């Protein structure tokens, strides 16, 4: 099937480039649409099409400038998130507006702008701005708040108006500070020019200028829409909005754009990004230290690479797998989206990756009968023992088990169940798991009632408390760094970690493929051996859409699930108690 190309029209076997003229520009352009014949040959028409559309865009841009002449800028609505470039432009416009107000308030200022004292202050301030833009700030100056003292007033203003959440000490704050310092310095230059009677000066810094291809620029033909001249950091919000992905994945996409633009040295318009740009970025990533933001806070990707190379013992570099599957993959996904949405004609990142032979971690495997006997005949006790038994008979993930509330343990249609309904890996993880008869015989229900009488709220009070405290610390750190919280990474640090690194070694289980998660694999394997249908196994383990509210409509009944789980049995495993 032939791919439809935006703005390329076929009329009776002949091709035309067609671009609709916005209503507000029709009076200036004198037409409702721009149309140019390209001939009957499709391939020849396509070759001409992108160049023609670029010409049309130039005409529309000229009309927009004519329309906007003398028209005051509309204020940006409070609470609207802005990109770094948008905030830099907003500050530049505001500084020039304030300069005009001062001049109209006191005409004598024009031509005699600053007395010597004020001029000396302006020169010193400009020197500080240049220092900040160049990134040559000493450790002592950084500790003394040099960045905040120089341009912090503008960042605070944007934060109060809801345009940014950047906080002092984070890479985002440093990046914004450099951009705003450039805008402030440019505004000061315009003010000096006005003192000399020059009122038509234009900014030269790339963050304040609209990239316009030169007439002979071969990349000019890649401009096929209004968004083609935008940098990736202004396109990524629309991309994220259309995808509806998790906060952590959003952060990775934003970080990938930031790192790519740091490598390029500026926010390059998307139409001008070439395959060579992506390949040199790939090579730079091969020299980049792992966890560069943590190890070299406030530094750009090239600065972090240089700083790491200067260390006597450099940090480990990014692995080829991380480069391919994370940073290059995120950039490739974004540029592919740009291609599908007719922002660029092709994806320059397609197929760019490091050729290497991947080494995978050993897969987790279930415990065998002798393993289970060693585990439960040993000295494991208390919550650790109870957690191991529950994981074996309920098949839960560690983060799910740690969060089970006592209120989630109840009867459904006369069957005792555990509802897995807290913050989970995905929507499919919501489910109900009937309590295995062996657990009931061991006194599971009595143990739950004893916990309720003590005022507990969760099945594993200490584990939940430890995990929650770890999460609170992580949230505080995320607030300081601006990074998203990694869901459910805190609970496995406690009971599962002790089990993996201490208990298994003590009882002589040294196979690295076996750990706390192997209880879940043992559960799934046991169900399969017992002949339980795959659909029932998937519903019990949360591998299909079986949320609590719709389980009876869209999945197996709780009676069928109970019948399936009770077929699970472990040979030679003789458990006498839950916790001791």
C-alpha positions in Angstrom: 0.0 0.0 0.0 1.4 3.4 -1.1 2.2 5.6 1.9 0.2 8.9 1.9 2.4 12.0 2.0 1.1 15.0 3.8 0.1 17.9 1.4 0.8 15.9 -1.7 -2.4 15.8 -3.8 -3.3 13.5 -6.7 -5.9 14.9 -9.1 -6.7 12.7 -12.2 -3.2 11.2 -12.3 -1.3 14.5 -11.9 0.4 15.5 -8.6 0.3 18.8 -6.8 1.8 20.3 -3.7 -1.0 21.9 -1.7 -0.8 23.8 1.6 -3.8 25.5 3.2 -3.3 29.1 4.2 -4.4 29.9 7.9 -7.5 32.1 8.0 -5.6 35.0 9.7 -3.0 35.0 6.8 -5.3 34.8 3.8 -5.7 38.6 3.5 -2.0 39.0 3.3 -1.3 36.0 1.0 -4.4 36.7 -1.1 -5.3 33.0 -1.4 -7.0 30.3 0.6 -4.4 27.7 -0.4 -1.0 27.5 -2.0 -0.9 25.1 -5.0 1.8 24.0 -7.4 1.7 21.3 -10.1 4.4 18.7 -10.0 3.6 16.5 -13.0 2.3 12.9 -13.5 5.4 11.0 -12.3 5.0 10.1 -8.6 8.7 9.7 -7.7 9.6 13.0 -9.5 6.7 14.7 -7.7 7.9 13.5 -4.3 11.4 14.8 -5.0 10.0 18.2 -5.9 7.3 18.2 -3.1 9.5 18.8 0.0 11.3 21.7 -1.7 8.0 23.3 -2.7 6.5 22.9 0.7 9.6 24.6 2.2 8.9 27.5 -0.1 5.3 27.6 0.9 6.3 27.6 4.6 8.7 30.6 3.9 5.7 32.5 2.4 3.6 31.8 5.4 6.3 32.8 7.8 6.8 36.1 6.0 3.1 36.7 6.2 3.1 35.9 9.9 5.8 38.5 10.5 3.9 41.1 8.6 0.8 40.3 10.6 2.7 40.5 13.9 4.4 43.8 13.2 3.6 46.2 15.9 1.3 43.6 17.7 2.1 43.3 21.4 3.1 39.8 22.7 0.4 37.9 24.6 1.4 37.0 28.1 2.1 33.3 28.7 -0.7 31.9 30.9 0.3 31.1 34.5 0.7 27.4 35.2 1.7 26.4 31.7 4.9 24.4 31.6 7.5 26.0 29.3 10.6 24.6 27.7 14.0 26.1 28.4 14.0 27.9 25.1 10.6 29.3 25.7 11.5 30.6 29.1 14.7 32.2 27.7 12.7 34.0 25.0 10.1 35.1 27.5 12.8 36.6 29.8 14.4 38.3 26.8 11.1 39.9 25.8 10.3 40.9 29.4 13.7 42.6 29.9 13.3 44.6 26.7 9.8 45.6 27.7 11.1 46.8 31.1 13.8 48.7 29.2 11.2 50.5 27.1 9.1 51.4 30.2 12.2 53.0 31.8 12.9 55.0 28.7 9.4 56.2 28.3 9.2 57.1 32.0 12.4 59.1 31.8 13.4 60.2 28.2 16.7 61.6 29.5 17.9 58.0 30.0 18.0 57.5 26.2 21.5 58.3 25.0 22.8 58.6 28.6 21.9 55.3 30.0 24.2 54.6 32.9 26.4 56.8 35.1 29.9 55.4 35.8 28.8 53.6 38.9 25.9 51.9 37.2 28.0 51.1 34.2 30.6 49.4 36.4 27.8 47.3 38.0 26.4 46.4 34.6 29.9 45.3 33.4 30.4 43.2 36.5 27.0 41.6 36.1 27.6 40.9 32.4 30.9 39.3 33.4 29.1 37.0 35.8 26.5 36.1 33.2 29.3 35.1 30.7 31.0 33.0 33.4 27.7 31.2 34.1 27.1 30.6 30.4 30.6 29.2 29.9 30.2 26.9 33.0 33.5 28.0 34.5 32.3 28.2 38.1 34.5 27.1 40.9 33.4 24.7 43.6 33.5 27.4 46.2 31.4 29.8 44.1 28.9 27.0 43.5 28.7 26.4 47.3 28.2 30.1 47.9 25.2 30.1 45.5 26.8 31.9 42.5 24.2 30.6 40.1 21.2 31.6 42.2 22.7 35.0 43.0 23.3 35.7 39.3 20.1 34.6 37.6 18.1 32.9 40.4 15.5 35.8 40.5 14.3 34.8 37.0 14.1 31.1 37.7 12.2 31.8 40.9 9.7 33.9 39.0 9.2 31.2 36.4 8.7 28.6 39.2 6.2 30.8 41.0 4.2 31.2 37.7 4.2 27.4 37.3 6.3 27.4 34.1 9.1 25.1 35.6 9.8 22.8 38.6 13.6 23.1 38.3 15.2 23.2 41.8 18.6 24.5 42.8 21.4 21.9 42.5 19.7 19.8 39.8 21.0 19.5 36.2 17.7 21.0 35.0 18.3 24.1 37.1 21.8 24.5 35.8 20.7 24.2 32.1 17.9 26.7 32.7 20.3 29.1 34.4 22.7 29.1 31.5 19.8 29.7 29.0 18.4 32.6 31.0 21.8 34.1 31.6 22.2 34.1 27.8 18.8 35.8 27.4 19.7 38.4 30.0 23.0 39.2 28.4 21.4 39.6 25.0 18.8 42.0 26.5 21.6 44.1 28.0 23.3 44.3 24.6 20.0 45.6 23.0 19.8 48.2 25.8 23.3 49.4 25.0 22.4 49.6 21.3 19.4 51.7 22.2 21.6 54.1 24.1 23.4 54.7 20.8 20.1 55.2 18.9 19.9 51.7 17.4 16.5 50.2 18.0 16.4 47.4 15.5 19.0 45.0 17.0 18.4 41.3 16.9 19.6 38.5 19.2 22.4 36.3 18.0 22.3 33.5 20.6 20.8 30.3 19.0 18.3 29.8 21.9 16.7 33.1 21.0 16.7 32.8 17.2 14.5 30.9 14.8 16.7 28.6 12.8 16.4 29.5 9.1 18.1 27.4 6.5 20.3 29.2 4.0 18.9 29.2 0.4 21.6 26.7 -0.7 21.2 24.4 2.4 20.5 20.9 1.1 18.6 20.1 4.4 16.1 22.8 3.6 14.0 20.3 1.7 13.5 18.4 4.9 11.2 21.2 6.3 7.8 19.7 5.6 5.7 21.3 8.4 5.7 24.2 10.9 7.2 21.8 13.5 10.2 20.9 11.4 12.1 23.9 12.6 11.5 23.2 16.3 14.2 21.6 18.4 13.5 18.2 19.9 13.0 19.6 23.4 10.0 21.5 22.1 8.6 18.5 20.3 9.0 16.0 23.1 6.0 17.3 25.2 3.6 16.6 22.3 5.2 13.2 21.8 4.8 12.3 25.5 1.2 13.5 25.6 0.3 11.3 22.6 2.0 8.2 24.1 0.6 8.2 27.7 3.7 6.5 29.1 4.9 6.1 32.7 6.7 9.0 34.6 10.0 7.1 34.6 9.8 6.5 30.9 8.9 10.1 30.3 12.0 11.1 32.3 14.2 8.8 30.1 12.8 10.4 26.9 13.4 13.9 28.2 16.9 12.9 29.4 17.7 11.4 26.0 16.8 14.7 24.3 18.8 16.7 26.8 21.9 14.5 26.4 21.7 14.5 22.6 21.4 18.3 22.4 24.3 18.6 24.9 26.3 16.5 22.6 25.4 18.7 19.6 26.2 21.8 21.6 22.8 23.4 21.0 19.2 22.7 20.4 19.3 21.8 16.7 16.1 22.0 14.7 14.7 18.6 14.1 14.8 19.0 10.2 18.6 19.5 10.4 19.4 16.4 12.5 21.4 14.0 10.3 22.4 10.4 10.6 26.0 11.6 11.2 24.8 13.5 14.2 23.2 10.4 15.6 26.3 8.3 14.9 28.7 10.8 16.6 26.3 10.8 19.6 26.5 7.0 19.7 30.3 7.2 19.8 30.1 9.8 22.6 27.9 7.6 24.6 30.5 4.8 24.4 32.9 7.2 26.3 30.2 8.3 28.8 30.4 7.2 32.4 27.4 5.2 33.8 25.2 7.3 36.1 26.8 10.5 34.9 24.2 12.8 36.4 24.8 11.4 39.9 28.6 11.3 39.6 29.0 14.7 37.8 26.0 16.8 38.9 25.5 20.0 36.9 27.7 18.9 34.0 26.7 18.4 30.4 27.3 15.0 28.7 30.6 16.3 27.0 31.7 17.8 30.4 30.9 14.6 32.3 32.9 12.5 29.7 35.9 14.9 30.0 35.7 14.9 33.9 35.5 11.1 34.0 38.5 10.7 31.7 40.5 13.1 34.0 40.0 10.9 37.1 42.8 8.7 38.3 40.3 5.8 38.4 37.5 6.6 35.9 34.0 5.3 36.6 32.7 2.4 34.5 31.3 3.4 31.1 27.8 2.8 29.8 27.4 -0.7 28.5 26.6 -1.3 24.8 23.2 -2.8 25.9 22.3 0.3 27.9 23.3 2.6 25.0 21.3 0.6 22.4 18.3 -0.3 24.5 17.9 2.9 26.4 19.5 6.1 25.0 19.6 5.3 21.3 16.2 3.5 21.5 14.5 6.6 23.1 15.9 8.9 20.5 14.9 6.5 17.7 11.4 6.3 19.1 11.0 10.1 19.2 12.4 10.6 15.7 10.2 7.8 14.3 7.2 9.5 15.8 8.3 12.8 14.1 8.4 10.9 10.8 4.9 9.3 11.3 3.5 12.8 12.1 5.0 14.4 9.0 7.5 16.6 10.9 10.5 15.1 9.1 10.5 13.0 5.9 12.6 10.2 7.5 14.2 9.0 10.7 17.9 9.7 10.9 18.3 7.4 13.9 16.8 4.3 12.3 19.1 1.3 12.5 21.9 3.2 14.4 23.2 1.0 17.1 26.3 -0.6 18.5 27.1 -4.1 17.1 27.9 -6.3 20.0 27.1 -9.8 21.3 24.7 -9.4 24.2 25.3 -11.3 27.4 22.2 -12.0 29.3 21.7 -12.6 33.0 21.1 -16.2 34.0 17.3 -16.8 34.1 15.6 -17.4 37.4 14.6 -21.0 38.0 12.2 -22.6 40.5 13.3 -24.3 43.7 13.3 -28.1 43.7 12.0 -30.3 46.5 15.3 -30.5 48.2 15.7 -26.7 48.1 12.3 -26.2 49.8 13.2 -28.7 52.5 16.5 -26.9 53.3 14.8 -23.5 53.3 12.0 -24.3 55.7 13.9 -26.8 57.9 16.4 -24.1 58.6 16.3 -21.3 61.0 14.3 -18.8 58.9 11.6 -17.4 61.2 9.3 -14.5 61.9 8.1 -12.3 59.1 10.8 -13.7 56.8 9.5 -17.2 57.1 5.9 -16.1 56.8 6.8 -14.1 53.6 8.5 -17.1 52.1 5.6 -19.4 52.7 3.0 -16.9 51.4 5.1 -16.2 48.3 5.3 -20.0 47.6 1.5 -20.5 48.0 0.2 -17.2 46.6 2.7 -16.7 43.7 3.0 -13.0 44.4 5.8 -10.6 43.4 7.7 -9.3 46.5 6.5 -5.7 46.0 2.9 -7.0 45.9 3.2 -9.1 49.0 4.8 -6.4 51.1 1.8 -4.1 50.4 -1.1 -6.5 51.1 -3.5 -4.8 53.5 -5.5 -6.9 56.0 -8.6 -5.4 54.5 -7.7 -7.0 51.3 -8.0 -10.5 52.9 -11.6 -11.4 52.9 -14.3 -13.9 51.8 -15.7 -13.8 48.3 -18.6 -16.2 47.6 -17.6 -18.2 50.7 -13.9 -18.5 49.7 -11.0 -16.8 51.6 -9.1 -14.7 49.1 -6.2 -12.2 49.0 -6.9 -9.3 46.8 -3.8 -7.9 45.1 -4.8 -4.3 44.6 -2.1 -1.9 45.7 0.4 0.0 43.6 1.4 -2.7 41.1 3.6 -3.4 38.1 0.8 -2.9 35.6 -3.0 -2.9 35.3 -3.0 -6.7 34.6 -1.5 -7.3 38.1 -4.7 -6.5 39.8 -6.3 -9.8 40.8 -7.7 -12.0 43.5 -5.8 -15.1 44.7 -7.8 -17.7 46.7 -5.9 -18.9 49.9 -4.5 -22.4 49.4 -5.9 -25.0 51.7 -2.4 -25.7 53.1 -2.1 -22.1 54.2 -5.5 -22.3 55.9 -4.5 -25.5 57.6 -1.3 -23.8 58.9 -3.4 -21.1 60.6 -3.3 -18.3 58.0 -6.7 -16.9 59.0 -5.9 -17.1 62.7 -2.7 -15.2 62.1 -4.5 -12.5 60.2 -7.0 -12.1 63.0 -4.2 -11.8 65.6 -2.6 -9.0 63.5 -6.0 -7.2 63.4 -6.3 -7.4 67.2 -2.8 -5.8 67.5 -4.0 -2.9 65.4 -1.9 -3.8 62.4 -3.1 -2.6 58.9 -0.9 -4.8 56.7 -0.1 -8.5 56.5 3.6 -7.8 57.0 3.7 -4.8 59.3 7.5 -4.4 59.7 8.3 -5.1 56.0 5.7 -2.6 54.9 7.0 0.0 57.4 10.6 -0.5 56.3 9.6 -0.3 52.6 7.5 2.8 53.2 10.3 4.6 55.0 12.6 3.8 52.2 10.1 5.1 49.7 9.7 8.4 51.7 13.5 8.9 51.5 13.4 8.2 47.8 10.6 10.7 47.3 12.5 13.3 49.1 15.5 12.7 46.9 13.4 12.8 43.8 12.0 16.2 44.9 15.6 17.5 45.2 16.8 16.0 41.8 13.6 16.4 39.8 13.7 12.7 38.8 10.5 10.5 38.8 10.0 7.9 41.6 10.8 4.4 40.5 7.6 2.4 41.6 8.0 -0.5 44.0 11.8 -0.5 44.1 11.9 -0.1 47.9 10.1 -3.2 49.3 12.5 -5.8 47.8 15.4 -4.2 49.7 14.4 -5.9 52.9 13.1 -9.5 53.3 14.0 -10.6 49.8 17.5 -9.1 50.1 18.2 -10.8 53.4 17.0 -14.1 51.9 19.1 -13.7 48.7 22.4 -12.6 50.2 22.4 -14.2 53.7 20.0 -17.0 54.1 20.5 -19.0 50.9 24.3 -18.9 51.3 23.9 -20.2 54.9 21.9 -23.2 53.9 24.2 -24.0 50.9 22.0 -22.9 48.0 24.6 -21.2 45.8 23.0 -21.3 42.3 22.7 -17.6 41.3 19.6 -18.4 39.3 17.7 -19.1 42.6 16.5 -16.3 44.8 13.4 -15.0 46.6 11.7 -14.5 43.2 12.1 -18.3 42.6 9.1 -18.9 45.0 6.9 -17.3 42.3 8.5 -19.4 39.6 8.0 -22.5 41.8 4.3 -21.6 42.2 3.8 -21.2 38.4 5.8 -24.4 37.6 3.8 -26.3 40.3 0.5 -25.2 38.7 1.6 -26.3 35.3 2.8 -29.7 36.5 -0.6 -30.1 38.2 -2.4 -29.6 34.9 -4.0 -26.3 35.7 -5.0 -24.5 32.4 -2.7 -21.7 31.3 -5.6 -19.2 31.4 -6.2 -20.0 35.1 -2.4 -19.9 35.8 -2.2 -16.5 34.1 -5.1 -15.1 36.1 -3.6 -16.3 39.4 -0.2 -14.8 38.7 -1.5 -11.5 37.1 -0.4 -12.1 33.6 -3.7 -11.1 32.0 -6.4 -8.4 32.4 -8.1 -9.7 35.6 -8.7 -6.6 37.8 -10.6 -7.1 41.0 -13.7 -5.3 39.9 -14.2 -7.3 36.7 -12.9 -10.7 37.6 -16.3 -12.4 37.4 -17.2 -10.8 34.1 -14.0 -11.2 32.2 -12.0 -14.0 33.9 -12.6 -17.3 35.7 -14.8 -17.4 38.7 -13.3 -17.4 42.2 -14.5 -21.1 42.5 -12.5 -22.1 39.4 -9.5 -20.2 40.7 -9.8 -22.0 44.1 -10.1 -25.3 42.4 -6.9 -24.6 40.4 -4.8 -23.3 43.2 -5.6 -26.2 45.5 -4.2 -28.6 42.9 -0.8 -27.1 43.8 1.3 -29.4 46.0 4.9 -29.7 47.0 6.3 -33.2 47.6 8.1 -33.9 50.8 7.4 -30.4 52.2 6.2 -30.8 55.7 5.4 -27.3 57.2 4.3 -27.2 60.8 4.0 -23.5 61.4 3.9 -20.1 59.7 6.3 -17.9 61.5 8.6 -19.9 63.8 
